[in-house]
Amino acid sequence: MRHGSLIVYQFPCLRDNYGFLLRDEETGMVAAVDTPDGEEVARQLDAKGWGLNLILNTHWHADHTGGNEMLKARYKARILGPDAEGQRIPGRDQALHGGDEVMIGKQRARVIETPGHTAGHIAFVFDEAGAAFVGDTLFSLGCGRLFEGEPAQMWQSLKALRDLPPDTTIYCAHEYTAANARFAVSIDPDNAALQARKAEVDRLRAEDRPTVPVRLADELRTNPFLRADDPALAARLGLEDAAPWEVFGEIRRRKDNFG
């Protein structure tokens, strides 16, 4: 996908991950956002005749950093990852904090902290290109499990992503949308936009086509995890007097136990 002079090449790897290669057309500089499968990333790079200058890690989980060291050795790439996750990011050369900027050639990425799924999770936002790489914080119609964070923390992270311009293209790291859609309609069955999204998702998956990336505007209307402060949704859950983070926590609890 093209975002001005930023080219994003997306490909499936492992069981349900997506890999992302970013290339600045003006300079030819290339970055990978996470490295789920180093061998597959290398195959995709070599098929395109691209080198690899940077690896941008969103968090430490092995299905996001598993190819770091192999790719670093093969391409002499520098690895950038969240400071809060320390040495759990294999081969990290530079620690990143919220507010930092990363340049891929002439493409500027802003780092925002999105803890919750892990303690130090970050996202990369290309404001001029209108694209955000959100790792496992936000999924289409879903969000990441809270392995290391608390509901109030994750709710703040999701709000930070929700506040991006509605036309932002969201690149999620997994193909979870069909399962997320089944859950979403179970708690928000009267949402016509959600019903339409589910039908489209089912069609795409039946054709073995990806449901990622997504427009933030579509998520704002249909993703229950971004709507925990919607009074109608809170009322449906019997949580009229609860704080939004508590509503979010209940939605996440129900998703964790959803059949």
N, C-alpha and C positions, 0 to 999 in steps of 0.2 A: 504494500500500500504506500502511496506517495503522500507526503505532507510537505508540500513545497519542495525544497531540495533535500529533505530528509526522507530516505527510503526505509521502510520497515518491511522486513521479510520474516514471515511467521511460518513455522512448521511444527508438526506434531512430533513428540518424542516420549519415550517411556510409555506408560499406560495411558495417561490422560494429560500430560504436561504439554505446554507449548514452549518452543524456543523462539527467541526474537533476535534477529540481527539488524542493526541500525547502521546505515551508511549515509554519510554526508556527501552528496553528489559533487559539491564544489571542491572538496579536498581529497575525497576517496577514503577518508578515515572511517573505520568500522568498529562498532562495539557490539558485544553480546549482553543482553539483559538476562542474567542468570545462566547457568550451565547445567541443565538437567542431565544431559547425556553427552559427555565430551566427544565421543566418537561420532555421534550424529551431528553435533555442531560442526565438527571438522569436515565431515562429508559435505554438509551444506555450504560451508565456506569454500571448500575446494571446487565444488561444482560451479560456483559462481566466479571462481578466480579471485576471491577476496582474501586479504590478510585479516588479521585481528589485532587491533590496537588496545582495546579496553574491554574489561569485563566489569559490568555493573551488577553487584549482588544486592538483592532486596532484603534477604535474610539468610540465616545459616543452614536451614534444612538441606539435607543431602540431595533432594531432588531439585535443588536450586544452585547448589555449589559443587556437585559431584564431579564436574568436568574441569573445575578451576585449574588444578595443578597441571593436568595433562595439556590443556590448551595454553597455559602460561608458558610451559616448556617448549611447546611446538611453535608458537607464534610470537613469543616474547611479549605477550600482552601484559599490561598492568591491571591489577585487580583492585577495585574500589568497593568498599562495603561499609555497613554501619559500624560506627565506633562502639556502640553499646553492646555489640555481640563479639567483640574482642577477637581472640584467636579461633573462635568457632568458624570464622570465614577462612577457608583454606587459602594460603598463599597471599593474603591481603597485603597490598602495598600502601594503600592510603585509606585512612578512616574518614568516614563522612558523617556530618551532623546536619540537622535541620537548618535550612537557610544556605547551605553550601551550594555551589554551582559546579557543574561538570560540563566540559566542552568536548563534543565529538566534532572535530573540525570546527565549522562555524555554527554548529547546532548547540544551543545552550539548554542544559537540563537543570532544573531546580530540585533540590532534595527536600522532601518533607518527611517528617517523622510520623509513622503510622503504627505505633506499637499496639499489641493486643494478641495477634496470632503468635508472634514471638516478642520478646522484650524489647528488641531493638529494630524491628521492621521499619524499612523506609520505602518510599516510592519516588520515582523519577518523573518529573513533569516538564514537558517541552512546551512552554507557554506559547511561543510564536508558532510552532508547528501544530498546536492544538491536540497533543497526544500525551497520555499518561500511562506509565507502566507501574502497575499497582501490586505486583506479586500476588501474595495470598491474603491481602487485606480485604479486597473487594472482588467478588465474582459477579458474573452476570446473574441477576436474580438471587444472589447470595452474598455470603462473606466468609472469611476464614474462621476456623475453630479457634477457640481461646485456649491455646496450649500453655501460654506463659502470662497472659494478661487477664484483666478483669473487665466486666461489661462496661463500666463507666469509661475506662481507658479506650476500649475499642470503639465505643460510641463517638468519642471525640475524634478518633482517627477517621472514622467514616464521615463525620461531619466535615472534616478538612477536605476530603475528596469530593463530598457533595457540593462544596462551595466553589469548585472549579467551574468555568463557563459550561453551560449546558451542552454546547456543541463539541466538547472535548471527546476525543476518541479514547476509550478505555481499553487497554490491553491487559486482560486477566491471564493468569499463569496456568489455568486448568480448564478443561472442557467438562464443567460440572452443570451446565445450564439446564439440561433436561431434568435432572434430579432436583435441582433447585426450583424449577418451575412447578413440579408436582407438589412440593412442599408449600410454595408460595400460594397456590390457589386453594390449598387446604385451610389457610388462615385468612385469606382475602378473596373469597369466591365471587364477590359482586363487582370486582374490579374489571371492567370491560377491557381496558388496555392490557391488563395482565392476561386475560383469557386470549386476547389476540396474539400477545407475545408467545404464550405457550403453544398455540397452534403453529406459529411460524417456527419455533424451536423444534417442535416435533417433526415438521416437514424437513427442516435442514438436516436433522440427525438421521432421519430415514434415508436421506440421500448421501449420508456420510460426509456432510459438509460442516465446517466449523460454525459455531455461534459466536465466536470471538474474532475480532473486537466488537465492542458495542458503543453506542452513543450514550453519554451520561444522561442526556435528556430522557431517553427511554427508561433508564434505570430509575430515575427520579419518580416516574409514574408507576413503576411496577415492582421494584425491589423492596420487599417489606423491611429489610434491614436498614434501608435508608429512610424509612418512614415511621420510625419509632416515636416521633413527636407528632404524628397525625392523630388527632383526637378520635376520629372514626375508627381507625385501626386499634387504638388502645381500648376503646369501648368494646369492640368486638372480642377482644381478649379478656374482658372483664377487669381492665386496669385503668379505669377512668381517672383515678386520683394518683396514679403512679408517675414518677419522674420518667422522662424519655429513656434514660439509661436503664431504668428498671424494666421498661417495656422491651427495650432491645434485648436485655438479658433473658427475658421470658421467651422471646422469639428464638433466640439462639438455643435456649434449653430445649424448646420444642423441636427445633431442627435436629439437634443432637440425638433425639429419641424418635425421630420420624422413621416409620417403616418404609 
